[in-house]
Amino acid sequence: MTDPTRSDGAPAVRGPSAERIQLEVDGTQVELADEGITLLEALRDRLGVRSPKDGCSPQGQCGCCTVLVDGAPRVACVTPLRRVRGRAVTTVDGLAPEVRSTWAEAFTATGASQCGFCTPGIICRLEGARTKGAGADDRVAVDRALAAHLCRCTGWQPIRDAWDVAVPALSEVQVDPAPALRTGGAASGRDLDAAARRAALEGGAPQQVGPEVALGQGGFADDTAPDDALVAVPDGAGGWAVAETLARARAAAGKVQGRRTTVETGPPLELPTGDWDATLRTRWVEPAYLEPDAAWCRPGADPVGPLRNGGAFGGKRTSPVAAAARELADRHGRPVRVLLAREDVVRLGPKRPPVAGGARADGTGVLRVAATPGVAAAVSVAAPGLRVEEVALPGPPTSTDPRAAGWAEAHLLLAGATGRQGPVADPGGGRAEVTLDDDGAVHVRVEAGDPLDEVVLRSYCIGAVHQGLSWVRSEGLAVTPDGVVEDLTIRSFGILRAADMPPVTVEVVPTDAPAVRATDAVFVAAATAAWLAAGAPPDLPTGG
């Protein structure tokens, strides 16, 4: 084993030697050296147990790494290995086979798993709640359990639906000692290839659909890297710290835990002067996909990139990790994993460009926007009468890749000026209409050509509603006037919690037309409906 090095050739930091720690993992006794690592690092990087995911380590805020310790849910990324000495750790892989497959099939049957990154941890926590006595109709217990998690894809409701399916079924399950995953039951009778085609169409990247995805077996890059791969992380100076393990690479880079600022920042752009029927200002917004960018590559080969099972809502299309993995693998003559931590994603990943605009009821107006390649064309999709003024603005990179960036803001502004919503046309060909009841319930009517699979289409629609409501009501990223990102923790992005998500009904309009994308239109329609219902206040988020 070679000495860990930085990408500039300087020696990296070795972890301290320490005593041996014994524990039980998924029914097997193991022994590991305590090098000051966390339980998550022990599971993923020492034992090769890849179902617990690293979504925010070491923040302990996303829930993706949740496991059961002596039957109780525990966030593994902030649990020191020494704290579980002599205890029984159960990942989703170690649940009784019939229990595991029941949860996996319930998640598949209800569309409760899209990319599948967050769901192994969610299943562990829900199983912990069930075994403590929470019943099928105990919605309070479910929302309490989900409060420890983030799911950016599904909008929470399909996960509640999975609970409603799984808990009654599990009351009748006879635990089978055979380790095989059963793949019949709730997932049977569906064309999962067609379901995957719908998922890829809406997500903009290849995606699997099936029980194995809910269990974290979606083929993410960091899960499939060779055991002997070096690990590279950003060194904070534009290069990469490279070492034998993730812990050592992070030590070499001097990684520090992210923070949430107490400083309030508002929209960074001033409104244009004019006699407007509506005005709108937005803040920096983080796409907030759960899987941080990851890639790996062998020397002389093509890299395995960051879009392995889902499109990250456009946020990873220009990710640097695949190119870095190729270059570092060739330089070191060994496979290399390149990983971004949550803080790296927030600092380096593209954001929705902030806007400040005014519009008249005739569709004319001015939209000031952080200078972004392609943004004027994106605005013209929804509002050809708006004049776009691009403004050089200090801050993180911006892009039109995040979901409906540019045209969503333009659509909101025109809807506010006219006081009308109406159906929204998706550039991908679909159409959507969203209405809100007085009690907040959301109704979606979507035209997407051939649905291919209504379970998946419904799940994506509900997820798009969640993102639209969340963007308008609560999301925002604190960035100082000189462009420094202050909010580096995943809980500081303002993502709408499960308990705050209203019920959503989805009507799929039948058609014989070819399948087309529609859920960007659902996102825009939901955001517009929420903004108009709040009285079209000039600044987002509305806070309500």
KOLPABA-246371 format. One record per residue (C-alpha): y, z negated, x; residue in one letter. Coordinates in steps of 0.001 Angstrom, whole numbers, padded with zeros to 6 digits, always signed. Each point is the difference from the previous one (the first is absolute). Layout:
<atoms>
YZXA/...
</atoms>
This chain:
<atoms>
+000000+000000+000000M/+003333+001062+001491T/+003064-002181+000299D/+002416+000297-002940P/+003140+001952+000876T/+003255+001023-001554R/+000683+003685-000518S/+002306-000122+003034D/-002851-001259+002210G/+001065-003654+000239A/-002711-002619-000542P/-000282-001450-003490A/-000659-003620-000874V/-003554-001321-000206R/-000901-002530-002664G/-001003-003482+001153P/-003672-000865+000428S/-001184-002720-002367A/-002958-001752-001555E/-002559+001650-002255R/+000398-000223-003769I/-002999+000136-002314Q/+000275+000995-003655L/-001881+001884-002688E/+001202+003483-001004V/-001592+001652-003032D/-003103-002123+000378G/-000460+000488+003756T/+000712-002611+002656Q/+002367+001320+002684V/+001634-001415+003109E/+003327+001184+001409L/+002360-000967+002780A/+003147-001601-001353D/+002711+002014+001770E/+002706-001233-002325G/-000817+002744-002479I/+000070-000058-003784T/-002958+000226-002312L/+001046+003556-000878L/-000033+001057+003653E/-003392-001643+000423A/-001415+001861-002989L/+001437+003444+000670R/+000258+000197+003782D/-002806-002271+001176R/-002646+000339-002707L/+000789+003458-001384G/+000353-001237-003583V/+002585+002455-001290R/+000194-000741-003728S/+002816-002588+000427P/+003114+002082+000700K/+003060-000643+002149D/+002954+000777-002227G/+002644-002353+001389C/-001557-002170+002748S/+001092-002601+000890P/+002257-000394-003036Q/-002718-001115-002432G/+001835+001603-002917Q/-001888+003057-001269C/-003444-001495-000691G/-001899+002994+001414C/-001915-002223+002449C/-001125-002571-002583T/-003506-001380+000506V/-001859-003002-001395L/-000346-003064+002245V/-002594-002346-001471D/+000616+001827-003274G/+003793-000376-000051A/+002367+002964+000556P/+001705-000031+003393R/+002446+002436+001611V/-001757+000819+003266A/+002970+001334+001976C/+001678-003423+000171V/-003173-002068+000292T/-000742-000922+003623P/-003634+000602+000893L/-000386-003624+001049R/+000832-001114-003573R/-003247+001500-001321V/-002292-001547+002614R/-003337-000748-001657G/+001070+001418-003358R/-001321+002880-002129A/+002207+003095-000140V/-000792+002591-002663T/+001627+003417-000064T/-000454+002451-002848V/-002997+001325+001987D/-001699-003381-000226G/+000223-000504-003757L/-003354+000063-001779A/-000912+003690-000408P/+000078-000003-003805E/+003303-001868-000003V/+001492+002409+002525R/-001161+003104-001842S/+001180-001328-003372T/+003513-000496+001341W/-000057+003385+001765A/-001097+001833-003125E/+002512-001830-002189A/+002808+000984+002367F/-001210+003605-000054T/-000412+000116-003781A/+003558-001239-000626T/+001841+001778+002827G/+000751-003354+001634A/-000469+001427+003483S/+001841+003053+001296Q/+000202-000067+003800C/-002206-003124+000071G/+001894-001757+002781F/+000995-003090-001966C/-003036-000267-002268T/-002586-001730+002258P/+002339-002975+000270G/+000832+000116-003715I/-003691+000058-000937I/-000639-003026+002219C/+002811-001935-001646R/-001004+000998-003542L/-003583-000987+000726E/+001289-003337+001273G/+001917-000472-003271A/-003040+000966-002051R/-002330-002393+001761T/+002517-002790-000624K/-000317+000612-003729G/+002724+002488-000947A/-001169+001958-003023G/+000397+003610-001064A/+002971-000821-002238D/+001792-002227+002524D/+002936+002268+000817R/+001961-002871+001532V/-002759-000575+002563A/-000097+003710+000830V/+003759+000248+000505D/-000066-003192+002062R/-002688+001520+002214A/+001857+003302+000332L/+003223-001814+000971A/-001499-000328+003486A/-000443+003769+000289H/+001874+003273+000029L/-001392+003232-001421C/+002418+002888+000277R/-002247+002637-001614C/-001265-001156-003369T/+002799-001936-001681G/-002247-003035-000508W/-001145+000787-003547Q/-003194+001849+001036P/-000920-003015+002153I/+000350-002255-003042R/-002162+002506-001872D/-002625-000247+002750A/-000066-003771-000456W/-000566+000511-003732D/-002965+002271+000780V/-001535-001916+002903A/+000129-003615-001157V/-002094+000429-003177P/-002454+002192+001908A/-000324-002564+002780L/-000893-002705-002516S/-003230+001937-000571E/-000699+001026+003599V/-003214-001148+001604Q/+000689-000286+003722V/-002228+002462+001868D/-000707-000766+003664P/-000259+003714+000829A/+003043+001061+002046P/+000455+003496-001409A/+003170+000910-001925L/-000808+001118-003523R/+002056+003092-000909T/-000973+000590-003627G/+001332-002021-002907G/+003707+000204-000749A/+000635+002936+002337A/-002848+002069-001467S/+000733+003022-002133G/+003254+000914+001726R/+000544+002933+002304D/+001285-001945+003008L/+000652+003221+001925D/+002406+001047-002764A/+001476-003487+000081A/+000585+000371+003741A/+001717+003341-000571R/+002407-001633-002461R/+000639-002833+002459A/+000704+002453+002824A/+002319+002016-002223L/+002067-003041-000957E/-000146-001700+003405G/+000635+003064+002148G/-002931-000705+002324A/-003811+000015-000145P/-001389-002962-001877Q/-003412-001290-000985Q/-000838-001537-003355V/-003012-002254-000443G/-001302-003570+000210P/-000039+000058+003798E/+003784+000525+000076V/+000645-003233-001886A/-002046-001768+002683L/+002245+001315+002772G/-002262+002828+001124Q/+002540+002789-000431G/-000156+001122+003616G/+003341-001324+001240F/+000753+000960+003588A/+000031-003530+001362D/-003376-000710-001642D/-001715+002972+001599T/+001258-000318+003591A/-002680-000424+002708P/-000717-003557+001108D/+000938+000859+003592D/+003427+001422-000891A/+003078-001347+001726L/+002744-001243-002323V/+003611+001156+000187A/+002981-001506-001819V/+003756+000694+000296P/+001475-001818+003002D/+003508-000271-001438G/+001452+002326+002629A/-001147+003345-001375G/-003443-000107+001641G/-003393-001537-000640W/-001669-003173+001197A/-003693+000753+000612V/-002778-002564+000378A/-003666-000644-000691E/+000659-001896-003244T/+002661-000142-002670L/+000873-003597+000920A/+000569+000934+003639R/+001977+003129-000880A/+002278-002021-002242R/+000408-002627+002689A/+000915+002712+002498A/+002564+001427-002411A/+001487-003452-000666G/-000508+000411-003746K/+001682-002635-002118V/-000617-000778-003638Q/+002237+001728-002527G/+002696-001791-001915R/+001792+000098-003311R/+003739-000160+000230T/+002176-002357-001990T/+002917+002429+000307V/+000664+002025-003137E/+000913+003638+000517T/+001029+002442-002686G/+000143+003768-000370P/+001244+001452+003302P/+002013+002931-001427L/+003237-000035-001987E/+000283+001899-003266L/+001962+003233+000011P/+003307-000135-001833T/+000123+001834-003309G/-000082-000258-003764D/-003710-000557-000524W/-002142-000615-003057D/-002537-001817+002185A/-000205-001278+003551T/-002957-001078+002103L/-000415-001692+003380R/-003357-000787+001587T/-001116-002058+002972R/-002447+000643+002773W/-003504-000038-001480V/-003298-000397+001852E/-002935+002170-001232P/-002160-003110+000576A/-003405+001607+000236Y/-002586-002676+000811L/-001918+001589+002892E/+002162+000014+003156P/-000122+003256+001971D/-003137+000334+002120A/-001743+002760+001940A/-002600+000366+002733W/-001097+002763+002330C/-002574+000787+002667R/+001118+001768+003205P/+000336+003726-000579G/-000701-000284-003747A/+002037+000154-003183D/+001280-003362-001263P/-001164-001745-003142V/+003320-000443-001738G/+001721-002409-002371P/-000592+001901-003267L/-003716-000595-000316R/-000149-001235-003590N/+003290+000342-001782G/+003469+001390+000565G/+002078-003180+000488A/+002508+001397-002544F/+001260+002415+002674G/+000831-002730+002491G/-002460+001034+002727K/+000500+003757+000140R/+002007-000228+003229T/-001787-003015+001489S/-000106+000028+003817P/-003397-001708+000343V/-002303+003034+000062A/+001922+001760+002781A/+000202-003250+001950A/-003759-000554-000333A/-000716+003467+001403R/+002393-000397+002932E/-001189-003506+000921L/-003684+000914-000285A/+000503+002890+002414D/+002002-002200+002361R/-002515-002866+000089H/-003145+002072-000269G/-001291-002223-002813R/+000263-000169-003784P/+003257-001643-001088V/+000961-001644-003310R/+003723+000112-000746V/+001209-002558-002527L/+003334-000865-001551L/+000578-003557-001164A/+001844-000609-003245R/+003231-000603+001930E/-000429+003338+001785D/-000474+001799-003318V/+003185-001520-001382V/+002063+000814+003084R/-001410+003473+000689L/-001208+001354-003342G/+002120+002323-002156P/+001942-001489-002903K/+001463+001431-003183R/+003516+001123+000937P/+002606-002253-001647P/+002378+001777-002367V/+003331-000587-001718A/+001023+002465-002669G/+001955+000743-003105G/-000830+002500-002740A/+001509+001404-003154R/-001795+000771-003239A/+000175+003735+000762D/-002261-000529+003043G/+002663+000316+002668T/+000863-002676+002514G/-000332-001178+003587V/-002942-001696+001653L/+000581-001605+003363R/-003241-000516+001878V/-001124-001165+003418A/-000339+003146+002092A/-003617+001139-000379T/-001623+003393+000655P/-000729+001747-003281G/+001751-002504-002232V/+002430+002509-001530A/-002899+002185-001090A/-001802-003029-001420A/+003062-000984-002049V/+000384+003531-001350S/-003469-000197-001565V/+001342-002407-002615A/+003774+000479+000157A/+001228+003390+001237P/+003518-000893-001162G/+000357-002940+002378L/+001815+000641+003254R/-001830-001752+002841V/+001986-001708+002756E/-002207-001098+002900E/+001307-003028+001887V/-001063-001134+003466A/-001213-003537-000631L/-001342-002469+002574P/-003426-001314-000918G/-003684+000813-000062P/-001152+003617-000282P/+000211+001650-003417T/-002064+002786-001501S/-000567+001880-003229T/-003735-000624+000421D/-000109-003382-001819P/-000787+000420-003667R/+002563+002262-001750A/+002733-000969+002493A/+003270+001736-000810G/-000888+001569-003300W/-000903-003340-001602A/+003461-001374+000785E/+001629+003184-001299A/-001991-000142-003229H/+001005-003616-000582L/+003652+000807+000519L/-000009+002910-002453L/-001936-001996-002582A/+002629-002727+000263G/+002815+002535-000417A/-001538+001618-003073T/-001636-003118-001445G/-003191+001981-000498R/-003366-000216+001712Q/-002351+002645-001353G/-003135+001253+001736P/+000001+000268+003790V/-001378+003084+001747A/-001941-000665+003188D/+000516+002525+002839P/-003796+000004+000158G/-000163+001545-003476G/-000629-002948-002322G/+002214-001678-002557R/+000412-003603-001073A/+001878-002019-002557E/+000330-003789+000150V/+001345-002322-002678T/+000523-003764+000017L/-000462-002175-003082D/+002437-002784-000782D/-002592-002458+001328D/-000238+001921+003285G/-003342+001723-000582A/-000144+003444+001610V/-001373+003189-001559H/-000765+003060+002105V/-000629+003520-001276R/-001175+002249+002794V/-000879+003679+000290E/-001963+000740+003168A/-002015+003089-000866G/-003718-000664+000204D/-000178-003808+000415P/-003169+000387+002125L/-000585-003742-000481D/+002045-002015-002486E/-000865-003343+001623V/+001593+001054+003281V/+002941+001715-001693L/+000657-003105-002084R/-000158-002225+003093S/+002473+002189+001867Y/+002333+000049-003022C/-000001-003804-000263I/+000558-000267+003761G/+002940+002397-000279A/+001461-002060-002853V/-000294-003130+002132H/+001816+001677+002875Q/+002710+001366-002267G/+000679-003348-001683L/-000187-001825+003318S/+002444+002370+001703W/+002584-000340-002761V/-000374-003723-000665R/-000773-001768+003247S/-000557+002020+003158E/+002341+000152+002954G/-000052-000370+003769L/+002632-001979+001874A/+001605+002161+002706V/+003105-001131+001873T/+003114+002213+000120P/-000934+001000+003556D/-003434+001139-001153G/-002311-002888+000938V/-002848-000647-002439V/+000005-003703-000871E/-002872-000172-002517D/-003247+000327+001954L/-002449-001832-002240T/-001891+001796-002737I/+001033-002580-002592R/+003675+000690+000662S/-000109+003548-001409F/+000314-001169-003610G/-003207+001586-001339I/-000648-000914-003626L/-002705-002683-000310R/-003051+000258-002240A/+001317-002704-002323A/+003235+001972-000514D/-001648+003341-000768M/+000196+000911-003705P/-002919+001631-001840P/-000219+003781+000324V/-001658+002509-002321T/-000677+003520+001219V/-000407+003029-002254E/-001461+002999+001806V/+000989+003217-001784V/-003076+002270-000178P/+000395+003472+001454T/-002088+002861+001361D/+002487+000699+002810A/-000992-000518+003638P/+000415-003503+001407A/+003485-000746+001317V/+001706-003070+001471R/+001891-002135-002494A/+000445-003589+001166T/+003174+000533+002007D/+001461+000963-003386A/-001438-003224-001457V/+001701-001975+002777F/+003372+001642-000701V/-000366-000309-003774A/-000913-003696+000241A/+002872-000724+002364A/+002433+001824-002267T/-001221-001794-003117A/+000332-003386+001724A/+003483+000786+001303W/+001278+001214-003379L/-001567-003005-001747A/+001933-002255+002378A/+003244+001719-000995G/+000173+002373+002992A/+001748-002465+002344P/+001506+001715+003040P/-002014-001834+002679D/-003737-000147+000610L/-001954-002155-000169P/+001121-001320-003360T/-001633-003391+000494G/-001563-000036-003455G/
</atoms>
